[in-house]
Amino acid sequence: MDPVTRLQVGIGQAESVVSQIPTSQYDLPTPCPEWNVGQLIGHMVGGLTMFREVAEHGSVDPAIFEQDLVGADAAASLRSVGDAAALGWSAEGKIDGMANLPFGEFPAAFALQLPSMDLLVHSWDLATATGLDVDWNPELVSDTREFVESMLGDPDGRGHDFGPPVSVPDEADDMTKLVAFLGRTP
């Protein structure tokens, strides 16, 4: 799956999860200890906003994150900003260029895998926190798992955002293996 298609599929997967979560569950804890459900949804919309801004303007003004990016309808906000980000990155030659992100400059084709990963893994976090049963897109999961394992295979390169891999049975499905590799306990 190419990076823009992967992003679009990730947006659809995330929107499907977020649309099922009532605001009454926004205070629930998530597998990400620093965020509850509502804050995690805000993080996801914020990440897409960052990628939209980079696609449309070449960089992002950090002041944009000081405003409410989620609004009254989280799923609609996620879809709207996600569609704009995907449209921006699908412009002629855009994916062949560079992405100037707040944490560094990267080839766009590589960088665009980051929001797809973020959306998928955090959708799992939200589903786990709220008890949703989700049919994960197998190609998105497989592509993301391959990307994550190649990018974060070196324990010294994992940074502070991911815990050490958690052991799961060999027969576990790809989504379980993906989140376990990122330090989550399925």
C-alpha positions as CSV (number, residue, x, y, z in Angstrom):
1,M,0.0,0.0,0.0
2,D,1.5,3.4,-0.9
3,P,1.9,6.0,1.9
4,V,-1.1,8.2,0.9
5,T,-3.4,5.2,0.6
6,R,-2.1,3.8,3.9
7,L,-2.9,7.2,5.5
8,Q,-6.4,7.2,4.0
9,V,-7.1,3.7,5.3
10,G,-5.7,4.6,8.7
11,I,-8.0,7.6,8.8
12,G,-11.0,5.4,8.0
13,Q,-10.1,2.9,10.6
14,A,-9.6,5.6,13.3
15,E,-12.8,7.4,12.3
16,S,-14.7,4.1,12.7
17,V,-13.4,3.6,16.2
18,V,-13.8,7.2,17.3
19,S,-17.3,7.4,16.0
20,Q,-18.4,4.6,18.4
21,I,-17.1,6.3,21.5
22,P,-19.6,8.4,23.4
23,T,-18.3,11.6,25.2
24,S,-19.3,9.9,28.5
25,Q,-16.2,7.6,28.0
26,Y,-13.7,10.4,27.4
27,D,-12.5,10.3,31.0
28,L,-11.6,6.6,30.8
29,P,-7.9,5.7,31.1
30,T,-6.1,4.3,28.1
31,P,-3.1,2.1,27.6
32,C,-1.2,5.4,27.1
33,P,-0.8,6.4,30.8
34,E,-0.4,10.1,30.0
35,W,-3.8,10.4,28.1
36,N,-7.4,9.5,28.8
37,V,-9.7,8.7,25.9
38,G,-10.6,12.3,25.1
39,Q,-7.0,13.5,25.3
40,L,-5.9,10.6,23.1
41,I,-8.5,11.5,20.5
42,G,-7.2,15.1,20.7
43,H,-3.6,13.8,20.1
44,M,-4.8,11.9,17.0
45,V,-6.5,14.9,15.5
46,G,-3.5,17.0,16.4
47,G,-1.2,14.6,14.6
48,L,-3.3,14.8,11.5
49,T,-3.4,18.6,11.8
50,M,0.4,18.7,11.9
51,F,0.6,16.6,8.7
52,R,-2.1,18.6,7.0
53,E,-0.2,21.8,7.8
54,V,3.1,20.4,6.6
55,A,1.5,19.3,3.3
56,E,-0.3,22.6,2.8
57,H,2.3,25.1,4.1
58,G,5.6,23.2,4.3
59,S,5.8,23.5,8.1
60,V,3.5,23.8,11.2
61,D,3.1,26.7,13.6
62,P,3.0,25.2,17.1
63,A,0.4,27.8,18.1
64,I,-2.2,25.7,16.2
65,F,-2.1,23.1,18.9
66,E,-3.3,25.7,21.5
67,Q,-6.8,25.6,20.1
68,D,-9.5,23.0,20.3
69,L,-8.9,20.8,17.3
70,V,-11.6,18.2,18.1
71,G,-14.7,20.3,18.6
72,A,-18.1,18.8,19.3
73,D,-17.8,15.9,16.8
74,A,-14.5,14.1,17.2
75,A,-15.1,11.7,14.3
76,A,-16.1,14.4,11.9
77,S,-13.0,16.5,13.0
78,L,-10.7,13.5,12.5
79,R,-12.2,12.8,9.0
80,S,-12.1,16.5,7.9
81,V,-8.5,17.2,8.9
82,G,-7.5,13.7,7.7
83,D,-9.0,14.2,4.3
84,A,-7.3,17.5,4.0
85,A,-3.9,16.0,5.0
86,A,-4.4,13.1,2.5
87,L,-5.4,15.5,-0.3
88,G,-2.3,17.7,0.5
89,W,0.1,14.8,0.4
90,S,-1.5,13.4,-2.8
91,A,-0.5,16.5,-4.8
92,E,1.8,16.0,-7.7
93,G,5.3,15.2,-6.5
94,K,4.6,15.9,-2.9
95,I,5.3,12.4,-1.7
96,D,8.7,12.5,-3.5
97,G,9.8,15.5,-1.5
98,M,10.7,16.2,2.1
99,A,8.5,16.6,5.2
100,N,9.7,19.3,7.6
101,L,8.2,18.1,10.8
102,P,8.7,19.8,14.2
103,F,11.1,16.9,15.2
104,G,13.2,16.8,12.0
105,E,13.1,16.7,8.2
106,F,12.4,13.3,6.6
107,P,11.6,12.0,3.1
108,A,7.9,12.4,2.8
109,A,7.2,8.8,1.8
110,F,8.8,7.7,5.1
111,A,7.3,10.5,7.2
112,L,3.8,9.8,6.0
113,Q,3.9,6.3,7.5
114,L,4.1,8.0,11.0
115,P,0.5,9.2,11.2
116,S,-0.8,5.9,9.8
117,M,1.0,4.1,12.5
118,D,-0.2,6.6,15.1
119,L,-3.8,6.3,14.0
120,L,-3.8,2.6,14.0
121,V,-2.1,2.0,17.3
122,H,-4.0,4.7,19.1
123,S,-7.3,3.3,17.6
124,W,-6.3,0.0,19.3
125,D,-5.7,2.0,22.5
126,L,-9.1,3.6,22.3
127,A,-10.8,0.3,21.5
128,T,-9.1,-1.4,24.4
129,A,-10.0,1.5,26.8
130,T,-13.7,1.5,25.8
131,G,-14.3,-2.2,25.2
132,L,-14.9,-1.9,21.4
133,D,-14.5,-5.0,19.2
134,V,-12.9,-3.9,16.0
135,D,-12.2,-5.6,12.7
136,W,-8.7,-4.3,11.9
137,N,-7.8,-3.8,8.3
138,P,-5.3,-6.7,7.7
139,E,-3.2,-4.9,5.1
140,L,-2.9,-1.8,7.2
141,V,-1.9,-3.8,10.2
142,S,0.6,-5.9,8.2
143,D,2.2,-2.8,6.6
144,T,2.3,-1.0,9.8
145,R,3.8,-3.9,11.7
146,E,6.5,-4.2,9.0
147,F,7.3,-0.5,9.2
148,V,7.4,-0.4,13.0
149,E,9.6,-3.5,13.3
150,S,12.1,-2.1,10.8
151,M,12.1,1.4,12.3
152,L,12.2,0.4,15.9
153,G,14.1,-2.9,15.8
154,D,17.1,-1.5,17.6
155,P,16.3,-1.2,21.3
156,D,18.4,1.9,21.6
157,G,16.4,3.7,18.9
158,R,13.0,3.2,20.5
159,G,13.1,6.4,22.5
160,H,10.8,7.1,25.4
161,D,7.5,6.8,23.4
162,F,7.5,3.0,23.3
163,G,8.1,0.5,26.0
164,P,10.1,-2.7,25.5
165,P,8.3,-5.4,23.5
166,V,5.9,-7.6,25.3
167,S,5.9,-11.4,24.7
168,V,2.9,-12.8,23.0
169,P,2.3,-16.3,21.6
170,D,3.6,-17.1,18.1
171,E,0.0,-17.7,16.9
172,A,-1.2,-14.2,18.0
173,D,-2.7,-12.1,15.2
174,D,-0.7,-9.3,13.6
175,M,-2.5,-6.6,15.5
176,T,-1.6,-8.2,18.8
177,K,2.0,-8.6,17.7
178,L,2.1,-5.0,16.6
179,V,0.9,-3.5,19.8
180,A,3.0,-5.9,21.9
181,F,6.1,-4.9,19.9
182,L,5.4,-1.3,20.9
183,G,5.3,-2.2,24.6
184,R,1.5,-2.6,25.1
185,T,0.1,-5.5,26.9
186,P,-2.7,-7.0,24.7
